[in-house]
């Protein structure tokens, strides 16, 4: 089958699976680990796919607190990816994208675009309220998903599961990890 004849990435049996270490962040003023359905959904899906949960935390809807959390995870060499849930809408308390943009070196525009395109097929024009985004900072991938379990499921199963699987062809984010810090090589 040619690459143009399929709409979804295909895992290649000849390549090894390389688990990545993922920190999970729920942004919420009201959730606890016990009632955080979105964080639990992500944790179950991610670990079910063979990746390591490198931490699961809740941070209040506060830009400084989110930025501090992200910076600490970015500086931790044991964390490859941070995925957050919550705070990506348009209300006054939804400030996750603003916090992410303070630490990102590069935005992965295609992640937010693809998330909204896939979401449109399920929830219609309501998807325009989502400001889901992805990016990179100091060699760590950052992804911000909406706060509903179904949005987390869609973001993981339809996008991130494939891009964080080293076997996905024609390409994936895992194979780029060794090159994410090239801009610092000459510094």
C-alpha positions in Angstrom: 0.0 0.0 0.0 1.4 3.4 -1.0 1.6 6.2 1.7 -1.0 8.2 -0.2 -3.5 5.3 0.0 -4.0 5.5 3.7 -5.2 8.3 6.1 -3.7 6.9 9.3 -0.1 6.1 10.2 0.9 2.5 10.2 3.2 0.8 12.8 6.1 -1.0 11.2 6.7 -4.5 12.6 10.4 -4.2 11.9 11.1 -1.2 14.2 11.3 -1.6 18.0 8.8 0.1 20.3 10.6 2.7 22.4 8.5 3.7 25.5 8.6 7.4 26.4 8.3 8.9 29.8 5.2 11.1 30.1 4.3 13.6 32.9 0.6 14.3 33.2 -0.8 17.6 34.3 -4.4 18.4 35.1 -5.1 22.2 35.2 -8.0 22.8 37.5 -9.2 24.8 40.5 -11.6 22.1 41.6 -10.2 18.6 40.8 -8.3 16.2 43.0 -6.5 13.0 41.9 -9.5 11.0 43.1 -12.1 12.8 40.9 -9.8 13.7 38.0 -11.5 11.7 35.2 -9.5 13.2 32.4 -6.1 12.7 34.0 -7.1 9.1 34.9 -8.3 8.5 31.3 -4.9 9.7 29.9 -2.9 7.7 32.5 -4.8 4.5 31.6 -4.5 4.9 27.9 -0.8 5.9 28.0 0.3 3.1 30.3 -1.9 0.7 28.3 0.1 1.6 25.2 3.4 0.7 27.0 4.6 4.2 27.9 5.8 5.2 31.4 3.8 7.7 33.5 6.6 9.9 35.0 4.2 11.7 37.3 0.6 12.9 37.5 -0.1 16.2 39.1 -2.8 18.8 39.5 -2.0 22.6 39.3 -4.5 25.4 39.8 -5.5 27.7 36.9 -2.6 30.1 37.5 -0.1 31.0 34.8 2.8 31.3 37.2 2.1 27.9 38.7 1.7 26.2 35.4 4.9 27.8 34.0 6.8 26.7 37.1 5.4 23.1 36.7 6.3 23.0 33.0 9.9 24.4 33.6 10.5 21.8 36.3 9.4 19.0 34.0 11.3 20.4 31.1 14.5 20.4 33.2 14.0 16.9 34.3 16.0 14.6 32.0 13.7 11.7 33.0 10.7 13.3 31.3 10.3 13.2 27.5 6.7 14.6 27.2 4.3 16.6 29.2 0.6 16.3 28.4 -1.9 18.5 30.2 -5.6 18.5 30.3 -7.8 21.4 31.1 -7.7 25.2 30.7 -7.7 25.3 26.9 -11.1 26.9 26.4 -12.0 30.6 26.1 -13.3 31.5 29.6 -11.5 33.9 31.9 -9.9 31.0 33.9 -8.7 29.1 30.8 -5.0 30.2 30.7 -3.1 26.9 29.9 -2.1 28.0 26.3 -0.8 31.3 27.6 1.4 29.4 30.2 2.6 26.9 27.6 3.6 29.7 25.2 5.8 31.2 27.9 8.0 28.1 27.9 7.8 26.8 24.4 10.7 27.3 21.9 8.6 26.0 19.0 5.0 25.5 18.5 3.8 22.4 16.7 0.9 24.1 14.9 -0.2 20.9 13.2 -1.2 19.3 16.5 -3.8 21.9 17.4 -5.0 22.0 13.8 -5.3 18.2 13.6 -7.0 18.0 17.0 -9.7 20.5 16.0 -10.2 18.9 12.6 -10.8 15.5 14.2 -12.9 17.1 17.0 -15.0 18.8 14.4 -16.1 15.5 13.0 -17.4 14.6 16.5 -18.7 17.8 18.0 -19.1 20.1 15.1 -18.4 23.8 15.3 -18.1 23.7 19.1 -14.5 22.6 18.5 -13.6 26.2 17.7 -13.7 26.8 21.4 -10.7 24.5 21.9 -7.2 26.0 22.0 -5.4 22.7 22.2 -1.8 23.1 21.3 1.6 21.3 21.1 5.2 22.4 21.2 8.8 21.7 22.2 11.0 23.2 24.9 14.5 22.1 25.7 14.0 18.7 24.0 10.7 18.0 25.8 7.4 17.7 23.9 4.5 19.7 25.4 0.8 19.0 24.6 -2.2 20.8 26.0 -5.6 19.0 25.7 -9.1 20.1 26.7 -10.4 19.0 30.1 -13.0 16.4 29.1 -12.2 12.7 29.2 -13.5 12.3 25.6 -11.2 15.0 24.3 -8.3 13.4 26.1 -9.2 10.0 24.6 -9.4 11.6 21.1 -6.1 13.5 21.5 -4.3 10.3 22.7 -5.9 7.7 20.5 -6.2 9.7 17.3 -2.9 11.6 17.4 -0.4 11.2 20.2 -0.6 7.4 20.4 0.7 7.3 16.8 3.2 10.2 17.0 4.7 8.9 20.2 5.1 5.4 18.8 8.6 4.8 17.4 7.2 2.3 15.0 4.8 4.7 13.2 5.6 5.2 9.6 6.3 7.3 7.6 7.6 9.4 10.6 7.0 10.1 14.2 8.0 12.4 17.0 10.1 9.8 18.9 12.6 9.5 16.1 13.1 13.3 16.2 13.9 13.3 20.0 17.7 13.0 19.5 17.7 16.0 17.3 15.5 18.4 19.4 18.5 20.1 21.0 20.6 20.6 17.8 20.1 24.4 18.1 22.1 24.3 21.3 25.0 22.3 19.9 27.0 25.3 18.8 26.1 27.5 21.8 
